[in-house]
Amino acid sequence: MRTILIALAFVAGCQTQPHVPGKINQAGEVVATVNGQPLHDGVFDVMLAQFPEAQRAEVEKMRGTQQFRDTLDQQGFMVLHRVYNDALAANAYADPDIQAQVAFAERMALVEAFIKEKTKAAVTEEDLKKAYDERQVQFVKEEVNAKHILLSDEATANAVMEELKGGADFTELAKSKSIDPSAQVNGGDLGWFSRAQMIPEFSDAAFGAEKGALVGPVKSQFGYHVILVVDKKTETTSFEDAKATLREQLEQEAGQKIMQEYKDSTEVVWTKPVEGAELPAGAVPSDAVKAAAEEAVKAAEAGAEKAAEQAEQAADAAK
């Protein structure tokens, strides 16, 4: 969020002469005043547009609420707005050093916005549908409802399995024989869980069994498990609900591809030798210089990714 707010202070929009850095179209009604200076609703339009699509709708729903206002305060937006107005009033932009800093920030903002628009245009509805089919595993949620009895050795686990097959009550056996302390309270009931929530050995056994199956003994680092699969369910996120996430993924991939294409097609010819060493005619930059250039490109590619993460953190903080 901080990156977004700082970037807003440098966005050049609807500029007048002379150039006013960070000028944003004062659209909409005045929703607040900051030290007597009006703050228009249009400023929030620009701010919300910086969020990834997956979070934008959620943040938009909060707009106008006390929670939204509290979040702006927590993120320092109002203070930043005041400092920006004070900087204009002090004619800070007349300082050549500040002009250079602002110009560099505007250049980076322009590059990021330009690449962002190119990535949006690169992702079509057909791309989204294809990705949904190919990445179906991301949108299928499997869960199992199970009970277990944890034993210290395999022989005891086998004995418990025989008792259960003979009709013994699972809950009572869990309370009396399980070495899992929680079994004394819940009778071994684990409730609903996903595959990732359990250790691999346990998940493989539980998810690989049918509803109602008794499985075991299953060895793990904790001992030997006897598992009763109570129920299973699978939920699939619809294409419409998955579109925002898919678009964010595809745009990020498209952005990386676009930057790689720029990198591959950019030709640099140094006209001045490296200080301290004479380069022969037609010489190319050293491997070290190439490596440094590659790192700079990687940093640029990571910029949009970092901004998205910070926007997501801001959205989480607002929940």
Summary of the structure (lengths in Angstrom):
residues: 319
radius of gyration: 29.5
end to end distance: 14.1
largest distance: 89.5
contacts: 834
relative contact order: 0.12
helix: 58%
strand: 15%
